[in-house]
Amino acid sequence: MASGLPPAMDRPHFIGIGGAGMSGIAKILAQRGARVAGSDAKDSATAEALRALGATVHLGHAAGHLADDTTAVVISSAIRPDNPELARAAELGVPVVHRSDALAALMDGTRPIAVAGTHGKTTTTSMLAVSLAALGRDPSYAIGGDLDIPGSNALHGTGEIFVAEADESDRSFHKYAPEVAVVLNVELDHHANYASLEEIHESFETFAARIVPGGTLVISADHEGARELTRRLAAKGLPGVTVRTYGEAADADVHVTSIVPQGLRSEVTVHIDGAELTFDVSVPGRHYALNAVAALTAAVALGVPAEEMAPAIAAYTGVKRRLQLKGEAAGVQVIDSYAHHPSEMTADLEAIRGAVAAEARLLVLFQPHLFSRTQELGKEMGQALGLADASVVLDIYPAREDPIPGVTSTLIIDAARAAGAEVTALADRSAAASVLAGMARPGDLVLTMGAGDVTELGPEILDHLSK
């Protein structure tokens, strides 16, 4: 595969270098020999991992962080126009590159697999990366979350395959030209950028049209949004592209005939290309099992034998923040979940329910993510929390958004209570760990849930429980 640096990327500066997507690209460039620099709002283990690779990471944002010999400034859609480093780039005439363009350039000369979908992308991309590595294929990969240690979200491999998480939130996945594209599901989300489900479908159609001739679209046969996309693409035509569906639906090309829960894992049986294969998935839940089948189907589309790929999938044991066990204290397990969309919340809560003893209570500490998402999906989030025995809901984590008048966690709490759920509002985040620890009894399971900084509270809960 090509290992040289993309044009003008030998001395890049990343604004927000500690972010999940940005840090991965920075890591691959550093491993390819670029002199990487960047800035982030606060220090982190990810920033330290980049420093270990020789990158310069500044804390805070200031015009002076930008070196005079910088060849490109890399940004994400979260960077505001008034960022001082962005203004300095304009003064110096330094090209500004969106992270998706940088990632697309890194994929040149490889055989890319781009994994898309409203949810499940990180897990499926991780399964592909870990499984292909276990087979000795040494893929390059860029994932939206760490596999285990900080900085493990990306790698410059020596193999020909490049596995990338393809983000639909800002339409940046339109920049990629994959040999294999995976679409896990299609749902309305990212309300700041999409006004309707129709716009979401149009965006995924554009993504599918980017598949190179001779390539393959791997798409769910179970999810209605994905089936609708398949119908639309069939009507318009995808010249030179093979479409392979997967799932439990009877008409799926790769047909899942059984998913058998076995504690915190599953045994999956599929019919693929005339053969029956049974393999283990080392994480709980039907949705993770189906993600594994999507990974299997994608790898086979690139020529990896199914009978080799299926057992290799067992090498995947989870990714940070995707039902990650943080520890156990006083007989209480604490697990962390990145779920922030109602479908993800429901899937993770059902997975945990199916993996623990019937008498175990499930307690959830939920932090809503984004005002726009809460405004549109707050009711559904509240209904999802009905799957827990009791929940504590924090204030909305704003991320890149400004507040929207009238949009608060109350939208979720009211919906949850209307559905008969036991829910407590908690505005004081600093008190959350002690509150959850006080609620828990031996045998219970506590789930921290959300895409914001709620993930930091798991160790604090364990600390309170151990006292």
C-alpha positions, 0 to 999 in steps of 0.5 A, a space after each residue: 500500500 502507499 505509505 507516503 504523506 498526502 500533499 501538503 500534510 508533512 507539517 500539519 496542525 490540528 485544531 482539536 487534536 484530542 478529539 476521537 476523529 482528529 487524533 486518529 488522523 494525527 496518529 497515522 500521519 505521525 506514523 507516516 513521518 509527518 511532523 504533527 502539531 495541534 491544540 486541544 482545550 484540555 490535556 488528556 491521555 490521548 494527547 499524551 499518546 500523541 506526544 509519545 509519537 513525537 507530536 507537539 500538543 498545545 493546551 488551549 487555543 491561541 494564534 501563537 500555537 501555529 508554526 510559521 512553516 505549517 503546511 496545512 491546518 486540519 479542522 473538524 465541523 466542531 471548530 468555530 469560525 472565530 477560533 484564533 488558530 483558524 484566523 492565524 492560518 488565514 493570515 499566513 495563507 495556510 490551507 485549511 483541510 477538513 478532517 474528512 479530506 485528510 482521511 480520504 487522502 490517507 486512504 489513497 492507494 489502499 483498499 478502503 472499507 468505510 463503515 456508515 450508519 446512524 449507530 454501530 459504526 465504531 463497534 463494526 469498524 473496531 471488529 473489522 480492524 481487530 479481526 483483520 489484524 488477528 488474521 495477520 492482514 495488518 490493516 490501517 484503521 481510523 475509528 471513532 473510539 479507542 480499542 483499549 488504551 488511549 491512542 488505539 483508535 488508529 494505526 498505519 498498517 503495512 497491509 493493503 486494507 484501510 478500515 474507516 468509520 464514515 461519519 454521516 453527521 456532517 455529510 463528511 462521508 461523501 468525501 470517501 471512495 470505498 471499495 466496500 461501503 457498509 450501511 448498518 442502519 438509517 435513522 433521523 439524527 443530527 438534527 442541526 444538520 438534517 431537517 428530515 429523514 428524507 435528507 438523511 436518505 439523500 445523504 446516504 444515497 450520495 455515500 453509496 454512489 461513491 463506491 468505486 466500480 467493482 466495489 460492494 455495498 454491504 447493507 442491513 436487511 433488517 433495519 427499515 431505514 436501510 431497506 428503504 435505502 436499498 429500494 431507492 438505490 435499486 430504482 436509481 441503479 448503482 452501476 458496477 456495484 454489488 449489493 449484499 444484504 445481511 441480517 435475520 430477514 429471510 431474504 438476506 444474502 448473508 442470513 443470520 439463522 440464530 443468535 444465542 445469548 451466552 452471558 456476556 457473549 453470543 453464539 451466531 450462526 449464519 448462512 453465507 455463500 452456501 455454507 453454514 458458519 457458527 462463531 462467537 461474538 465476545 460482547 453481549 446483545 443482538 445488535 452487536 451480533 449483527 454488527 459482527 455479521 456486517 463485519 464478516 460480510 464486508 471482509 468477505 467482499 474484499 476476498 477474506 475467506 468467511 471460514 477464516 474471518 468468522 472465528 477471528 471475530 472472537 478476537 474482538 472483546 469490545 471497545 472503550 465506552 461500548 458496554 465497557 466494564 469499568 470495574 466492580 465494588 461492593 458486589 456492584 458492576 459498573 459499565 459504561 455506554 456511549 449510547 445517546 440515540 434512543 435506538 442505541 439506548 434501547 439496544 444497550 439496555 436490552 443487551 444488559 438485561 439479557 446478560 445478567 441475572 433476572 434478580 439484578 437491578 439495572 441502574 442508569 446514570 444518563 447524560 443527554 447529548 446535544 440540545 438539538 437531539 434532546 429537542 427532537 428525540 427527548 420523548 424517545 430517550 425517556 421511553 428507553 429509560 423505562 427499560 431500567 429499574 431506576 435512572 438518574 438524568 443529568 443536565 444536557 451535555 452541550 458539546 458544540 451547541 449553544 442552548 435552545 430555549 425551553 430544551 432541558 433534561 425535563 423533556 426526557 424525565 417527563 417522558 420517562 415518568 409518563 411511561 411509568 419509569 422511576 427517574 430522578 433529575 440531578 443538576 449537580 453532576 458532582 453529586 452523581 457518583 455518591 447518589 448512584 453509589 447510594 442507590 446501588 445494592 450488592 448484585 446491582 449493575 450501574 450503567 453510565 450512559 451518554 456521549 459526553 463526560 458522564 464516562 468520567 463518573 464510572 471510576 468515581 462511582 466505584 470509589 464511593 462503593 468501595 468505601 
